[in-house]
Amino acid sequence: MSSLAYIIEDSIVDPQKRTMTTLTWNITHARLMSVEERCEYGICPENGGWTQIKREAWITSNVFGLSRAIQEFGLARFKTSVTKTMKGFEYVVAKIQGETPSRTLAETATERARETALAAKEKAKGLASHAQKKQYV
């Protein structure tokens, strides 16, 4: 499968209600799986200086015998994407407000890569030690 996916987004701005609604759906792999998302941005009722978001998503597949597995795969990918999106929003909002963002996505990715490399190194040491012990037995 391609690592790229093309989508269409339709945005509706309502100046009277002071809301913006985005409707997004995929056009890549649409025969395999359909992902639709609806986000409504508006003013938070508890704090007029905040923006609240209501996000809904629907993942469907009509592939006979595999639709459930495809939907679960799509949901997992969607959750990962939403997490990255929200991190990006947090970063941009912090920058707009003149704050220093806690961590950039690149910093988070670099830290995870280091952790993975360290874990792989430790596992390799363990395997090498185990192989060496077998050699002397």
C-alpha positions as CSV (number, residue, x, y, z in Angstrom):
1,M,0.0,0.0,0.0
2,S,1.1,3.5,-0.7
3,S,2.3,5.7,2.2
4,L,0.4,8.6,0.5
5,A,-3.3,9.1,0.7
6,Y,-5.2,11.8,-1.1
7,I,-8.2,13.4,0.6
8,I,-10.8,16.0,-0.1
9,E,-11.7,18.5,2.6
10,D,-14.7,20.8,2.5
11,S,-14.7,23.7,5.0
12,I,-17.8,25.6,6.0
13,V,-17.5,28.8,8.0
14,D,-20.5,30.2,9.8
15,P,-19.7,33.8,10.9
16,Q,-23.1,34.1,12.8
17,K,-22.5,31.0,14.9
18,R,-18.7,31.7,14.9
19,T,-18.0,28.1,13.9
20,M,-16.0,26.3,11.3
21,T,-16.9,22.8,10.2
22,T,-14.5,20.6,8.1
23,L,-15.7,17.5,6.3
24,T,-12.8,15.2,5.1
25,W,-12.9,12.0,3.2
26,N,-10.3,9.8,1.3
27,I,-10.2,9.3,-2.4
28,T,-7.1,7.0,-2.3
29,H,-8.0,3.4,-1.6
30,A,-11.7,4.3,-1.4
31,R,-12.7,0.9,-2.8
32,L,-10.9,-0.8,0.0
33,M,-11.8,1.5,2.9
34,S,-13.7,4.8,3.3
35,V,-12.6,7.2,6.1
36,E,-14.8,10.2,6.7
37,E,-14.2,12.8,9.4
38,R,-16.2,15.7,10.6
39,C,-14.7,18.4,12.8
40,E,-16.6,21.3,14.3
41,Y,-14.6,24.2,15.7
42,G,-16.3,26.7,18.0
43,I,-16.0,28.9,21.0
44,C,-15.8,27.0,24.3
45,P,-18.9,27.9,26.4
46,E,-16.9,27.8,29.7
47,N,-14.1,30.1,28.4
48,G,-14.7,32.4,25.4
49,G,-10.9,32.6,24.8
50,W,-10.7,28.9,24.0
51,T,-11.6,27.0,21.0
52,Q,-13.3,23.6,21.3
53,I,-13.4,20.9,18.8
54,K,-15.9,18.1,18.2
55,R,-14.4,15.4,16.1
56,E,-16.3,12.4,14.6
57,A,-15.1,9.8,12.2
58,W,-16.5,6.9,10.3
59,I,-14.5,4.0,8.9
60,T,-16.2,1.6,6.6
61,S,-15.2,-1.2,4.2
62,N,-17.2,-3.5,1.9
63,V,-14.5,-6.0,1.2
64,F,-16.2,-9.4,1.8
65,G,-14.6,-11.3,4.6
66,L,-12.1,-8.6,5.6
67,S,-14.2,-5.6,6.3
68,R,-13.9,-5.9,10.1
69,A,-10.1,-6.3,10.0
70,I,-9.8,-3.4,7.5
71,Q,-11.9,-1.2,9.7
72,E,-9.8,-2.0,12.8
73,F,-6.6,-1.3,10.8
74,G,-8.1,2.0,9.6
75,L,-9.1,3.0,13.1
76,A,-5.6,2.3,14.5
77,R,-4.0,4.4,11.7
78,F,-6.6,7.2,12.2
79,K,-5.9,7.3,16.0
80,T,-2.2,7.7,15.2
81,S,-2.9,10.5,12.7
82,V,-5.2,12.3,15.2
83,T,-2.5,12.1,17.9
84,K,0.0,13.7,15.5
85,T,-2.5,16.3,14.4
86,M,-3.3,17.3,18.0
87,K,0.4,17.6,18.8
88,G,0.8,19.9,15.8
89,F,-2.1,22.0,17.0
90,E,-0.6,22.3,20.5
91,Y,2.7,23.3,19.0
92,V,1.1,26.0,16.7
93,V,-1.1,27.4,19.5
94,A,1.9,27.6,21.9
95,K,3.9,29.5,19.2
96,I,1.0,31.9,18.5
97,Q,0.6,32.6,22.2
98,G,4.3,33.4,22.4
99,E,5.1,30.3,24.6
100,T,7.8,27.8,24.1
101,P,6.2,24.5,23.0
102,S,7.1,21.7,25.4
103,R,8.4,19.5,22.6
104,T,8.3,19.5,18.9
105,L,7.2,16.5,16.9
106,A,10.8,16.1,15.7
107,E,12.1,16.0,19.2
108,T,9.6,13.4,20.2
109,A,10.4,11.3,17.2
110,T,14.2,11.6,17.9
111,E,13.7,10.5,21.5
112,R,11.6,7.5,20.4
113,A,14.2,6.6,17.8
114,R,17.0,6.8,20.5
115,E,14.9,4.6,22.8
116,T,14.3,2.0,20.1
117,A,18.0,2.0,19.1
118,L,19.0,1.5,22.8
119,A,16.5,-1.3,23.2
120,A,17.8,-3.0,20.0
121,K,21.4,-2.6,21.2
122,E,20.6,-4.2,24.6
123,K,18.7,-7.1,22.8
124,A,21.7,-7.6,20.5
125,K,24.0,-7.8,23.5
126,G,21.8,-10.4,25.1
127,L,21.7,-12.4,22.0
128,A,25.4,-12.2,21.5
129,S,26.0,-13.2,25.1
130,H,23.6,-16.2,24.7
131,A,25.3,-17.3,21.5
132,Q,28.7,-17.1,23.1
133,K,27.6,-19.2,26.0
134,K,26.3,-21.9,23.6
135,Q,29.7,-21.9,21.8
136,Y,31.6,-22.8,25.0
137,V,29.2,-25.5,26.2
